[in-house]
């Protein structure tokens, strides 16, 4: 059996220190600030492969509120079922600074049943690629923040939407 090597690097963003894991096939995971896994052994940034450098640069730009298209970053989808892959692909199509509901993501996948929105939520709850697969852009049907399982929870989701200038989230606050 072939064992795949997974490497990790950490980097600073407006959100805080993040991490990225990868294999030869693509990105295997993104770690947001507060993740205990950020303390593991890391490859120096100078030694990361070009596709990882591109992912880091794109995520750093996105978290600084700069336009960054992350859809071409290769993902290693090993072990991720077809439904989750479809949800992640549909979510990657949501432009920066925009939001969709779980139901809208489901409908973009031709899932019009009630279970479609629930399936989208369940898939995004297991998203190993936050920022690259921008699950923070997916909201409840009433537009409320809901279901963000990454470190920092809904506060992190809100901050990511603020950094992108999403409608209703991009306003600067005097105290905060």
TORKOL-4160 file (C-alpha; in steps of 0.2 Angstrom, whole numbers, padded with zeros to 4 digits, m for minus):
176
<pt num="1" X="0000" Y="0000" Z="0000"/>
<pt num="2" X="0007" Y="0017" Z="m0005"/>
<pt num="3" X="0008" Y="0029" Z="0010"/>
<pt num="4" X="0005" Y="0047" Z="0005"/>
<pt num="5" X="0016" Y="0060" Z="0013"/>
<pt num="6" X="0007" Y="0075" Z="0020"/>
<pt num="7" X="0017" Y="0091" Z="0024"/>
<pt num="8" X="0011" Y="0107" Z="0033"/>
<pt num="9" X="0016" Y="0125" Z="0033"/>
<pt num="10" X="0009" Y="0140" Z="0044"/>
<pt num="11" X="0007" Y="0158" Z="0038"/>
<pt num="12" X="0000" Y="0174" Z="0045"/>
<pt num="13" X="m0017" Y="0182" Z="0039"/>
<pt num="14" X="m0028" Y="0196" Z="0045"/>
<pt num="15" X="m0038" Y="0182" Z="0053"/>
<pt num="16" X="m0022" Y="0176" Z="0063"/>
<pt num="17" X="m0010" Y="0162" Z="0060"/>
<pt num="18" X="m0017" Y="0149" Z="0048"/>
<pt num="19" X="m0010" Y="0132" Z="0042"/>
<pt num="20" X="m0011" Y="0122" Z="0026"/>
<pt num="21" X="m0008" Y="0104" Z="0023"/>
<pt num="22" X="m0004" Y="0096" Z="0007"/>
<pt num="23" X="0001" Y="0080" Z="m0003"/>
<pt num="24" X="0008" Y="0078" Z="m0020"/>
<pt num="25" X="m0010" Y="0078" Z="m0026"/>
<pt num="26" X="m0016" Y="0095" Z="m0019"/>
<pt num="27" X="m0021" Y="0104" Z="m0003"/>
<pt num="28" X="m0027" Y="0091" Z="0010"/>
<pt num="29" X="m0033" Y="0104" Z="0023"/>
<pt num="30" X="m0033" Y="0122" Z="0029"/>
<pt num="31" X="m0031" Y="0126" Z="0048"/>
<pt num="32" X="m0039" Y="0141" Z="0055"/>
<pt num="33" X="m0032" Y="0151" Z="0070"/>
<pt num="34" X="m0035" Y="0142" Z="0086"/>
<pt num="35" X="m0033" Y="0124" Z="0078"/>
<pt num="36" X="m0022" Y="0114" Z="0090"/>
<pt num="37" X="m0014" Y="0106" Z="0074"/>
<pt num="38" X="m0005" Y="0122" Z="0070"/>
<pt num="39" X="0008" Y="0118" Z="0083"/>
<pt num="40" X="0014" Y="0103" Z="0073"/>
<pt num="41" X="0030" Y="0102" Z="0063"/>
<pt num="42" X="0030" Y="0114" Z="0048"/>
<pt num="43" X="0039" Y="0116" Z="0032"/>
<pt num="44" X="0048" Y="0133" Z="0030"/>
<pt num="45" X="0038" Y="0144" Z="0018"/>
<pt num="46" X="0053" Y="0145" Z="0007"/>
<pt num="47" X="0053" Y="0127" Z="0004"/>
<pt num="48" X="0034" Y="0124" Z="0000"/>
<pt num="49" X="0030" Y="0119" Z="m0018"/>
<pt num="50" X="0023" Y="0132" Z="m0030"/>
<pt num="51" X="0005" Y="0127" Z="m0029"/>
<pt num="52" X="0006" Y="0128" Z="m0010"/>
<pt num="53" X="0014" Y="0145" Z="m0011"/>
<pt num="54" X="0000" Y="0150" Z="m0023"/>
<pt num="55" X="m0013" Y="0144" Z="m0010"/>
<pt num="56" X="m0005" Y="0153" Z="0004"/>
<pt num="57" X="m0004" Y="0169" Z="m0006"/>
<pt num="58" X="m0022" Y="0168" Z="m0012"/>
<pt num="59" X="m0029" Y="0164" Z="0006"/>
<pt num="60" X="m0018" Y="0178" Z="0013"/>
<pt num="61" X="m0025" Y="0190" Z="0000"/>
<pt num="62" X="m0043" Y="0184" Z="0003"/>
<pt num="63" X="m0041" Y="0187" Z="0021"/>
<pt num="64" X="m0035" Y="0205" Z="0018"/>
<pt num="65" X="m0050" Y="0209" Z="0009"/>
<pt num="66" X="m0041" Y="0208" Z="m0008"/>
<pt num="67" X="m0049" Y="0200" Z="m0023"/>
<pt num="68" X="m0042" Y="0182" Z="m0024"/>
<pt num="69" X="m0049" Y="0168" Z="m0035"/>
<pt num="70" X="m0045" Y="0152" Z="m0026"/>
<pt num="71" X="m0055" Y="0140" Z="m0037"/>
<pt num="72" X="m0039" Y="0134" Z="m0047"/>
<pt num="73" X="m0030" Y="0128" Z="m0031"/>
<pt num="74" X="m0029" Y="0109" Z="m0032"/>
<pt num="75" X="m0037" Y="0100" Z="m0019"/>
<pt num="76" X="m0033" Y="0082" Z="m0014"/>
<pt num="77" X="m0050" Y="0074" Z="m0012"/>
<pt num="78" X="m0045" Y="0057" Z="m0007"/>
<pt num="79" X="m0057" Y="0049" Z="0004"/>
<pt num="80" X="m0071" Y="0063" Z="0001"/>
<pt num="81" X="m0087" Y="0055" Z="m0005"/>
<pt num="82" X="m0095" Y="0062" Z="m0021"/>
<pt num="83" X="m0109" Y="0072" Z="m0013"/>
<pt num="84" X="m0096" Y="0082" Z="m0002"/>
<pt num="85" X="m0085" Y="0084" Z="m0018"/>
<pt num="86" X="m0101" Y="0091" Z="m0027"/>
<pt num="87" X="m0105" Y="0103" Z="m0012"/>
<pt num="88" X="m0087" Y="0109" Z="m0011"/>
<pt num="89" X="m0087" Y="0112" Z="m0030"/>
<pt num="90" X="m0103" Y="0122" Z="m0029"/>
<pt num="91" X="m0097" Y="0132" Z="m0014"/>
<pt num="92" X="m0081" Y="0136" Z="m0023"/>
<pt num="93" X="m0091" Y="0145" Z="m0036"/>
<pt num="94" X="m0098" Y="0158" Z="m0024"/>
<pt num="95" X="m0088" Y="0174" Z="m0027"/>
<pt num="96" X="m0079" Y="0183" Z="m0013"/>
<pt num="97" X="m0090" Y="0196" Z="m0005"/>
<pt num="98" X="m0106" Y="0186" Z="m0009"/>
<pt num="99" X="m0116" Y="0174" Z="0001"/>
<pt num="100" X="m0128" Y="0160" Z="m0003"/>
<pt num="101" X="m0140" Y="0150" Z="0007"/>
<pt num="102" X="m0139" Y="0131" Z="0010"/>
<pt num="103" X="m0154" Y="0129" Z="m0001"/>
<pt num="104" X="m0147" Y="0140" Z="m0015"/>
<pt num="105" X="m0131" Y="0129" Z="m0015"/>
<pt num="106" X="m0142" Y="0113" Z="m0015"/>
<pt num="107" X="m0152" Y="0120" Z="m0030"/>
<pt num="108" X="m0136" Y="0124" Z="m0039"/>
<pt num="109" X="m0133" Y="0106" Z="m0038"/>
<pt num="110" X="m0151" Y="0102" Z="m0044"/>
<pt num="111" X="m0156" Y="0097" Z="m0027"/>
<pt num="112" X="m0173" Y="0105" Z="m0024"/>
<pt num="113" X="m0179" Y="0094" Z="m0009"/>
<pt num="114" X="m0178" Y="0099" Z="0009"/>
<pt num="115" X="m0164" Y="0086" Z="0012"/>
<pt num="116" X="m0153" Y="0095" Z="m0001"/>
<pt num="117" X="m0150" Y="0110" Z="0010"/>
<pt num="118" X="m0147" Y="0098" Z="0025"/>
<pt num="119" X="m0135" Y="0088" Z="0015"/>
<pt num="120" X="m0126" Y="0104" Z="0010"/>
<pt num="121" X="m0125" Y="0109" Z="0028"/>
<pt num="122" X="m0118" Y="0092" Z="0033"/>
<pt num="123" X="m0105" Y="0092" Z="0020"/>
<pt num="124" X="m0099" Y="0109" Z="0024"/>
<pt num="125" X="m0098" Y="0105" Z="0043"/>
<pt num="126" X="m0085" Y="0092" Z="0037"/>
<pt num="127" X="m0076" Y="0104" Z="0026"/>
<pt num="128" X="m0057" Y="0102" Z="0028"/>
<pt num="129" X="m0053" Y="0116" Z="0016"/>
<pt num="130" X="m0060" Y="0132" Z="0024"/>
<pt num="131" X="m0056" Y="0148" Z="0014"/>
<pt num="132" X="m0052" Y="0138" Z="m0001"/>
<pt num="133" X="m0069" Y="0130" Z="0000"/>
<pt num="134" X="m0078" Y="0146" Z="0007"/>
<pt num="135" X="m0091" Y="0138" Z="0018"/>
<pt num="136" X="m0091" Y="0155" Z="0028"/>
<pt num="137" X="m0101" Y="0162" Z="0013"/>
<pt num="138" X="m0116" Y="0150" Z="0016"/>
<pt num="139" X="m0129" Y="0156" Z="0027"/>
<pt num="140" X="m0146" Y="0150" Z="0034"/>
<pt num="141" X="m0162" Y="0153" Z="0024"/>
<pt num="142" X="m0166" Y="0168" Z="0034"/>
<pt num="143" X="m0148" Y="0175" Z="0031"/>
<pt num="144" X="m0142" Y="0171" Z="0048"/>
<pt num="145" X="m0125" Y="0165" Z="0052"/>
<pt num="146" X="m0127" Y="0146" Z="0056"/>
<pt num="147" X="m0116" Y="0131" Z="0058"/>
<pt num="148" X="m0098" Y="0135" Z="0057"/>
<pt num="149" X="m0088" Y="0121" Z="0065"/>
<pt num="150" X="m0071" Y="0129" Z="0063"/>
<pt num="151" X="m0061" Y="0136" Z="0078"/>
<pt num="152" X="m0069" Y="0152" Z="0083"/>
<pt num="153" X="m0086" Y="0146" Z="0077"/>
<pt num="154" X="m0098" Y="0160" Z="0071"/>
<pt num="155" X="m0087" Y="0174" Z="0077"/>
<pt num="156" X="m0074" Y="0167" Z="0064"/>
<pt num="157" X="m0087" Y="0166" Z="0051"/>
<pt num="158" X="m0093" Y="0184" Z="0054"/>
<pt num="159" X="m0075" Y="0190" Z="0053"/>
<pt num="160" X="m0071" Y="0181" Z="0037"/>
<pt num="161" X="m0087" Y="0189" Z="0029"/>
<pt num="162" X="m0082" Y="0206" Z="0036"/>
<pt num="163" X="m0064" Y="0204" Z="0028"/>
<pt num="164" X="m0072" Y="0200" Z="0011"/>
<pt num="165" X="m0084" Y="0215" Z="0013"/>
<pt num="166" X="m0100" Y="0204" Z="0011"/>
<pt num="167" X="m0116" Y="0214" Z="0011"/>
<pt num="168" X="m0122" Y="0216" Z="0029"/>
<pt num="169" X="m0104" Y="0211" Z="0036"/>
<pt num="170" X="m0092" Y="0223" Z="0027"/>
<pt num="171" X="m0096" Y="0239" Z="0038"/>
<pt num="172" X="m0082" Y="0245" Z="0049"/>
<pt num="173" X="m0087" Y="0246" Z="0067"/>
<pt num="174" X="m0081" Y="0259" Z="0079"/>
<pt num="175" X="m0078" Y="0248" Z="0093"/>
<pt num="176" X="m0074" Y="0230" Z="0091"/>
